[in-house]
Amino acid sequence: MMIKFVLVMLAIATIVYAVNWYKQEQRSKQISEMTCDDLVDAIITREISILEVPAEHREAVNEILQEIQEQLDKS
């Protein structure tokens, strides 16, 4: 009886892990397909963290965010 319980719990844990992994992969895929402007919008609305920005877009996103910050500082 205890072995069945452990096996059921292991199966549930495996399913939960697989679902979480799949969601994380889908999120990473969506983020990698975003344009720089989309990434900036997502950062501003706090949908993603700046740490999630793909390396190839990081410099452009930082420049756009700096421009926004400069505009805000002027006003």
N, C-alpha and C positions, 0 to 999 in steps of 0.2 A: 504494500500500500504506500509506503514512504517513497519507494523507488518511482512509482507512477506519479506521485506528487512532484518529485524533483524533475522528472522528465517533462511534465506539463509546464512547470515553471521555467525550465530551460527553453522549451519551445516558445513560450510567450516572450521571454526575454530576447530570443533570436528574432522573432517577428518584429518586436518593437525596435530593436537595433536596425534591422533591415529597412523599416519604414523611415526612421530618422536619417539613415545614411542616404536613402533615395531622395528625401526632401532636401538634404544638404547639397547633394549633387545637382539637383534641379536648380536650386538657388544659385550655386556657383556658375552653372551654365547660363542662367538668365543674366547674372551680373557681367559675365565675360562678353555677352552679346550687346551690352548697352553702349551707347555712344558717350562721349565725354559729357555732353550736356545732360543726358539722362542720368549719368552717374552723379553729377553735381546736384541735380534736382532730388535724387534719392538721398543724398547726404544731407541736404538742407531739410528735407521732410523727415529725416531720421529713419528712413526705411532701411538704409545700410550704413555701416560704419566706414569711415575713411580708410580703415585698415583692410577693408574688403575690396578696395579698388585694385583691379589688375595692374601689374607692374607696367605694362605698356601704355596705360592711360594715366598713370600717377602724376607725371610731370604736367601734363595738360590740365588735369583736374585741379592740381595745386595752383596753377597760374590763374585759372578761372575763379577759384575761391579767393585768391589774393586780390584780384580785380574787384570782386564783390565787396570784400572787406574794405578796400580803399574807397569805394563808392559810399559805403556806409559811414566810414570815418569822416568823409567830406560833409555829409548831411547832418 
